[in-house]
Amino acid sequence: EVQLVESGGGLVQVGGSLRLSCAASGFAFDDYAIGWFRQAPGKEREGVSYFSSSDDSTYYAESVKGRFTISSDNVKNTVYLQMNSLKPEDTAVYYCAAGDLLTNAYSEYDWTEYEYAYWGQGTQVTVSS
Protein backbone atom coordinates (compact mmCIF):
# COMPACT_ATOMS: atom_id res chain seq x y z
CA GLU A 1 0.00 0.00 0.00
CA VAL A 2 1.38 3.40 -1.00
CA GLN A 3 1.57 5.84 1.86
CA LEU A 4 2.86 9.35 2.35
CA VAL A 5 2.54 10.51 5.93
CA GLU A 6 3.28 14.09 6.87
CA SER A 7 4.07 15.18 10.39
CA GLY A 8 5.61 18.08 12.23
CA GLY A 9 3.03 20.77 11.70
CA GLY A 10 1.76 22.97 14.47
CA LEU A 11 1.35 26.46 15.83
CA VAL A 12 4.39 28.71 15.87
CA GLN A 13 5.01 32.41 16.32
CA VAL A 14 6.30 34.70 13.62
CA GLY A 15 10.00 34.14 13.11
CA GLY A 16 9.86 30.63 14.50
CA SER A 17 10.78 27.32 12.91
CA LEU A 18 9.19 23.98 12.18
CA ARG A 19 10.43 20.84 10.49
CA LEU A 20 7.96 18.84 8.49
CA SER A 21 8.52 15.19 7.68
CA CYS A 22 7.14 13.12 4.84
CA ALA A 23 7.53 9.38 5.39
CA ALA A 24 7.07 7.36 2.21
CA SER A 25 6.31 3.67 1.85
CA GLY A 26 4.88 1.25 -0.66
CA PHE A 27 6.78 2.45 -3.73
CA ALA A 28 10.33 2.69 -5.03
CA PHE A 29 11.49 5.87 -3.32
CA ASP A 30 14.41 6.44 -5.69
CA ASP A 31 12.10 6.42 -8.71
CA TYR A 32 10.00 9.29 -7.43
CA ALA A 33 10.47 12.96 -6.79
CA ILE A 34 8.93 14.45 -3.68
CA GLY A 35 7.21 17.78 -3.73
CA TRP A 36 5.92 19.86 -0.87
CA PHE A 37 2.78 21.86 -1.59
CA ARG A 38 0.59 24.04 0.55
CA GLN A 39 -2.93 25.37 0.46
CA ALA A 40 -4.27 28.21 2.54
CA PRO A 41 -8.01 28.79 3.01
CA GLY A 42 -9.54 30.40 -0.04
CA LYS A 43 -6.32 30.10 -2.05
CA GLU A 44 -5.07 27.79 -4.73
CA ARG A 45 -2.58 25.10 -3.92
CA GLU A 46 1.00 26.17 -4.55
CA GLY A 47 4.26 24.35 -4.84
CA VAL A 48 6.72 25.03 -2.03
CA SER A 49 9.72 22.80 -2.63
CA TYR A 50 10.92 19.78 -4.58
CA PHE A 51 13.51 17.07 -4.14
CA SER A 52 14.70 14.28 -6.37
CA SER A 53 16.95 11.57 -4.97
CA SER A 54 17.96 10.55 -8.50
CA ASP A 55 20.15 13.63 -8.91
CA ASP A 56 19.73 15.48 -5.58
CA SER A 57 18.02 18.35 -7.35
CA THR A 58 16.12 20.79 -5.15
CA TYR A 59 13.79 23.59 -6.13
CA TYR A 60 11.98 26.24 -4.13
CA ALA A 61 9.18 28.68 -4.61
CA GLU A 62 10.42 32.26 -4.62
CA SER A 63 8.37 33.00 -1.53
CA VAL A 64 10.34 30.52 0.58
CA LYS A 65 13.85 30.72 -0.87
CA GLY A 66 16.41 31.36 1.82
CA ARG A 67 14.00 30.35 4.58
CA PHE A 68 13.02 26.76 3.77
CA THR A 69 15.35 23.82 3.15
CA ILE A 70 14.36 20.45 1.75
CA SER A 71 16.39 17.34 2.51
CA SER A 72 16.07 13.60 2.39
CA ASP A 73 17.03 10.54 4.38
CA ASN A 74 17.06 7.81 1.73
CA VAL A 75 17.52 5.10 4.33
CA LYS A 76 14.33 6.12 6.07
CA ASN A 77 12.55 7.06 2.83
CA THR A 78 11.71 10.36 4.43
CA VAL A 79 11.86 13.89 3.07
CA TYR A 80 12.07 16.85 5.41
CA LEU A 81 11.14 20.48 5.01
CA GLN A 82 12.94 22.74 7.46
CA MET A 83 11.04 26.00 7.71
CA ASN A 84 12.73 28.97 9.34
CA SER A 85 11.77 32.63 9.75
CA LEU A 86 8.14 31.71 9.41
CA LYS A 87 5.64 34.38 8.40
CA PRO A 88 1.86 34.56 8.80
CA GLU A 89 1.53 34.03 5.05
CA ASP A 90 3.13 30.61 5.47
CA THR A 91 -0.01 29.47 7.28
CA ALA A 92 -1.54 26.61 5.30
CA VAL A 93 -2.04 22.89 5.13
CA TYR A 94 1.17 21.38 3.84
CA TYR A 95 1.11 18.28 1.69
CA CYS A 96 3.85 16.09 0.35
CA ALA A 97 3.41 14.32 -2.94
CA ALA A 98 5.35 11.77 -4.96
CA GLY A 99 5.86 12.11 -8.69
CA ASP A 100 7.12 9.42 -11.04
CA LEU A 101 10.51 10.42 -12.44
CA LEU A 102 10.16 7.94 -15.29
CA THR A 103 7.14 9.65 -16.81
CA ASN A 104 7.58 13.28 -15.79
CA ALA A 105 10.46 15.56 -16.78
CA TYR A 106 10.44 17.76 -13.70
CA SER A 107 12.58 20.86 -13.97
CA GLU A 108 13.24 24.02 -12.04
CA TYR A 109 10.74 25.88 -14.21
CA ASP A 110 7.77 23.53 -14.23
CA TRP A 111 8.06 21.06 -11.37
CA THR A 112 4.75 22.24 -9.97
CA GLU A 113 2.91 21.62 -13.24
CA TYR A 114 3.54 17.92 -13.66
CA GLU A 115 1.51 15.12 -12.20
CA TYR A 116 2.14 13.82 -8.72
CA ALA A 117 0.69 10.34 -8.35
CA TYR A 118 0.56 10.02 -4.58
CA TRP A 119 -0.41 12.53 -1.93
CA GLY A 120 -0.30 12.62 1.83
CA GLN A 121 -3.15 13.71 4.07
CA GLY A 122 -1.57 17.04 4.95
CA THR A 123 -0.36 18.72 8.11
CA GLN A 124 -1.50 22.11 9.38
CA VAL A 125 1.03 24.89 9.87
CA THR A 126 -0.19 28.02 11.61
CA VAL A 127 2.03 31.03 12.10
CA SER A 128 0.66 33.50 14.60
CA SER A 129 1.53 37.16 14.85
Secondary structure, 3 states (H helix, E strand, C coil): CCEEEEECCEEEECCCCEEEEEEEECCCHHHEEEEEEEECCCCCCEEEEEEECCCCEEEECCCCCCCEEEEEECCCCEEEEEECCCCHHHCEEEEEEEEECCCCCCCCCCCCCCCCCEECCCEEEEEEC
